[in-house]
Amino acid sequence: MMKSHGLTNPLKSKSLKASTCGCLFLYIIFESMLVSIIMPVRNTELYLHDCVNSILQQSHTDWELIAVNDGSEDLSLEILKSFSEKDKRVKVLTSKGNGIIAALQTGYEHSTGNVIHRMDSDDIMPHRKLEVLLSKLQHGVVTTGKVEYFSTEGIIGDGFKTYERWLNNVWKTGNGWKDVYRECPIASPAWVMLREDFDQIGGFESEGMPEDYDLVFRVYKHKLRIQFCNEVVHLWRESIGRTSRNERQYFPTAYYPIKVNQFLEIDYRSDKNLVLIGAGRKGKLIARLLLEKNIKFNWVTNNENKLKVPIYDVKLSNIKSLNTDNTQLLIAISSPKDRKEIKDLIKSFGKQEDSYWFC
């Protein structure tokens, strides 16, 4: 029985239905495959019992949990050891370095499964999470599914609700990559892939933060296919102490260096004219990053006030004079009203395929 430690247990009300995706044969093939669950752990004693118990209760039982202690100063390590003493599938390690990337790398180096999965130590797995994700797993495929935020500390913020809705719908069209520069389209603890595919894209050898976004960009770069399960496969805890809430490398503006770097590596065409649309805070950040890399671009805005004075010594042009012949468009527009205006304009130009939304 899961220990609640005074917390509401989401598993009592959340469960996954058996997969009816027509992939029964594939699931039979992968049913006996060992899933290596790599889980960094740092000061999550309040939630660790619930998290590990949700793994122990998985309907797919062929897994190993590689729990990597990343300098915890609370009782996390003791809790992990108590689980490992009771279940040999739970392995406890100490990180070879400091921080989440080193912890992930340590866990992966000691893993033995032919299916790789990442888990966060304050979250919860629905009962059939691994079973459902494995049901669509194939070579050259990353399987993912829906996520749901929950909290035992208060109300989920509107920003998290918006991201949850976006994340759960982005793959329904079959092409979530069209928004890869807007937000990370695969939740870090909501995917599985075969080890050989994971090694092909470089595993946890992330060169930049946030590391989960870096991994997704490498999936995109190597053109692995996405299979989406239309079921909730992960319960994502929103708490005051969550890493993504408190560490600067997970703040939204910290995503822009990796977005720009990956765009220049994957999608940028030097034979086309690059146009940046938008001169707000995020537009300025993108412009500065492009200037630092000596990338030529034209900068346009629909804000008349920003046409008067150059920004970073760059004179902006009115978007009404935009010439879209042989162009790539980087769009940094946040306002819903302005976004609709720009979308309509781009549609009239027939430039959807060469348009990249960065917010």
C-alpha positions, 0 to 999 in steps of 0.5 A: 500500500502506498504511504501517503505521508499526509498527501492525497494519492492521485493514483486512487483517482487516476488510472490508464485504460488498457491500450486499444491502439491496435498495437497488441502484437508490438506490445507482446514483442516488447512485454518481456523487455527490460525498462531502465528507469533513470531517476535523479534524486535530490531532496525529495523526501516528502514525495519519494515514497509515493513516487517509488511506490507508483513504480513498484505498482506498474502493470509492466513489471520488467523494469529496473529503477536506477535512482541516483542521489544527487547530493541530497541533504534530507532523508532521500538517500535513506528512503531509497536504500530502504526500497532497494533492500526490499526490492532488488529491481531498485538500485541506488547510486551516488552521482559521479558529479554535481547536477542533473546531467551528471546524475542522469549520466551516472544512472545510464552508465549503470543501466542494463535495459534495452528500453530507456525511460527517465523519471522525476523523483517527485512525480507519480506514474499511473498504474499502466504507464510503462505498459501503454508507452511500450504498446507503441514502441518500435525501432526509430520511434519515441513513444510519449503520451499525455501528462497531467499536473497535480498539486498537494500544496495549492492551485495549479497556475494558469501557465502550467494549465496552458502548457498541459493543454498545449502539450496534450494536443500538439501531437494530435495533428501528427506534426508536433515538430512545427512548434518545437521552438515554441515549447518543448513538445515532449515532457521529460518524464513521459517518453520511452525509446530503445537503447540503440535509438537513445545511443544514436542521438547521444543519450544524456550527453547534453551540451546545454540546459535545460537538458530535457529540451536539448534531448528533444532537439536531438530527437528532432535532429535525428528524425526519430518518429513520434508515436503518441498515446492518447492517454495520461501517462504521467502525473506531474507534481507542481510544488513550491520547491520543484527544480524547474520553478526555482533554478534559472536554467529552467526559466522561460528566457533561459530556453532561448539560447538553446532554441536559437542554437538548435535552429541555426544547426537544424533548420537555418538556411544560409541561402535564404533571407532570415527575418525576425518578427517582434521586438519585445523582450523575447524578440530582443533576446533572439536578436542579440543571440543572432548578432553575437553569432554574426548571423545576418537578419532583417528585423520587422515589427508591428509596433510603430514606436519601435521604428523610431530608434535602432535597437542594438544598432539595428534599424527595424522595418515596418512589418507591412513592408515585409517581403517574404520571397526566399525567406525564413521567418522567426516569430517572437510575438506573445500577445494573443491579438498580435499573434492572430494578426501575424498568423493571418499575415503569414497565411496570406503570404503562404509562408507557413512552412518557413515560419518558426514560432519562438513563443 
